[in-house]
Amino acid sequence: MRKSADLDEFDLAILDLLQKDSTVPQRKIGELVNLSAPAVQRRIKRLQESGVIQANIAVIDPAAMGLPITIIVEVHIANERYDLINAIKRSFLEAPEVQQCYQVTGEADFVLVVVVASMSDYEALTRRLFYDNPNVTKFKSLVAMDRVKIGLSLPLRRD
């Protein structure tokens, strides 16, 4: 992975445009950042190969897909043994309802962002991920009332 210090002004400008809309044609990007389309293509390829650009995805409204409920979950575990941590991480990775998963410091061990169609679906998920896992000691659910800001865009510095 490239360090941010290795990114020049052109790279940052390209990344800024792509994280707002990854469907912008390379010719248009070139016009906006004052590079040729082939130069933009080479830079994007390098950014992808180095892992700076991790994915090009469509952001879909969960409610439009019948998943109107977002829940933030704090998960506490009993044992931090390596194999048990890896097992719980795998269970979170395999659950399509889990949109984001963070292993954190502090009182909780993990924080999850979950989307579900109904509270009964969430109840079934809690049985599968938490109640059926002997390493989970407790979990706390925070039901989102409103999606105020959603995104993965990073603030890009231009020093």
C-alpha positions in Angstrom: 0.0 0.0 0.0 1.3 3.4 -0.9 1.8 6.0 1.8 -0.2 9.2 1.4 3.1 11.1 1.0 3.7 9.3 -2.3 0.5 10.8 -3.8 0.9 14.0 -5.7 -1.6 16.7 -6.5 -2.8 14.9 -9.6 -3.4 11.7 -7.7 -5.3 13.5 -5.0 -7.4 15.4 -7.5 -8.2 12.1 -9.3 -9.1 10.4 -6.1 -11.3 13.3 -5.0 -13.3 13.0 -8.2 -13.5 9.2 -8.2 -14.7 9.0 -4.6 -17.6 11.4 -5.5 -18.5 9.5 -8.7 -16.5 6.5 -9.9 -18.3 6.6 -13.3 -16.8 9.8 -14.4 -15.1 9.1 -17.8 -11.3 9.3 -17.7 -11.4 11.9 -20.5 -13.5 14.1 -18.3 -11.2 13.6 -15.3 -8.3 14.5 -17.5 -10.0 17.8 -18.5 -10.7 18.6 -14.8 -7.2 17.8 -13.5 -5.3 19.0 -16.6 -3.9 15.6 -17.7 -4.4 13.4 -20.8 -6.9 10.5 -20.6 -4.0 8.0 -21.0 -2.1 9.6 -18.1 -5.3 9.5 -15.9 -5.7 5.8 -16.9 -2.1 5.0 -15.9 -2.5 6.8 -12.6 -5.8 5.1 -11.8 -4.3 1.7 -12.6 -1.3 2.4 -10.3 -3.7 3.5 -7.5 -5.7 0.3 -7.9 -2.6 -2.0 -8.1 -1.1 -0.3 -5.0 -4.3 -0.8 -3.0 -5.1 2.9 -2.6 -8.3 2.4 -4.6 -9.8 -0.7 -3.0 -13.0 -1.0 -4.9 -15.4 0.6 -7.3 -18.9 0.1 -6.0 -22.5 1.3 -6.3 -23.9 2.6 -3.1 -27.5 1.3 -2.8 -30.2 2.7 -0.5 -31.0 -0.1 2.0 -34.6 1.0 2.3 -35.0 0.6 -1.5 -33.9 -3.0 -1.1 -36.4 -3.7 1.7 -33.8 -3.2 4.5 -35.0 0.0 6.2 -33.7 -0.7 9.7 -30.0 0.2 10.6 -28.7 -0.9 13.9 -25.3 -0.2 15.5 -24.3 -3.0 17.8 -21.6 -3.1 20.5 -20.4 -6.6 21.1 -18.5 -7.8 24.2 -16.6 -11.0 24.2 -15.3 -13.2 27.1 -12.1 -14.6 25.7 -9.6 -12.8 23.4 -7.8 -15.9 22.4 -6.5 -15.6 18.8 -8.6 -18.5 17.4 -11.8 -17.3 19.1 -11.3 -13.7 17.8 -10.8 -15.1 14.3 -13.9 -17.2 14.6 -16.1 -14.3 15.6 -14.6 -12.1 12.9 -15.4 -14.8 10.3 -19.0 -15.0 11.6 -19.4 -11.2 11.1 -17.7 -11.3 7.7 -20.1 -14.1 6.6 -23.3 -12.3 7.7 -24.6 -10.2 4.8 -26.6 -8.1 7.3 -23.3 -6.8 8.8 -22.4 -3.9 6.6 -19.4 -2.7 8.7 -17.4 -4.4 11.5 -14.7 -2.8 13.6 -12.6 -4.4 16.3 -12.3 -1.6 18.9 -10.7 -0.6 22.1 -12.7 0.5 25.1 -15.6 -1.3 26.8 -16.8 -3.1 23.7 -14.7 -5.4 21.6 -16.5 -5.0 18.3 -18.9 -2.4 16.8 -21.1 -3.5 13.9 -23.4 -1.7 11.6 -26.2 -3.9 10.6 -29.2 -3.5 8.2 -32.3 -5.6 8.4 -35.8 -5.7 7.0 -37.6 -6.1 10.4 -36.9 -6.4 14.1 -37.8 -10.1 13.9 -35.0 -10.5 11.3 -32.7 -8.7 13.7 -33.8 -11.0 16.5 -32.9 -14.0 14.3 -29.5 -12.4 13.5 -28.8 -11.9 17.3 -29.5 -15.5 18.0 -27.2 -16.6 15.2 -24.3 -14.2 15.9 -24.5 -13.6 19.6 -26.7 -15.9 21.6 -25.4 -19.0 19.9 -21.8 -17.9 20.4 -20.5 -18.8 23.9 -17.7 -16.2 23.6 -20.2 -13.3 23.4 -20.9 -12.1 26.9 -23.3 -9.3 25.9 -24.3 -6.9 23.1 -25.9 -3.5 23.0 -28.2 -2.5 20.1 -28.6 1.1 19.0 -31.4 1.5 16.5 -30.8 4.4 14.0 -33.7 6.8 13.8 -32.4 8.6 10.8 -29.6 8.2 8.2 -28.0 11.7 8.6 -24.8 11.0 6.7 -23.6 7.9 4.8 -20.4 7.6 2.9 -16.9 6.4 2.6 -15.3 9.5 1.1 -12.1 10.4 2.8 -10.9 14.0 3.3 -7.9 14.3 1.0 -5.1 16.6 2.2 -3.2 18.8 -0.2 -0.2 19.9 1.7 
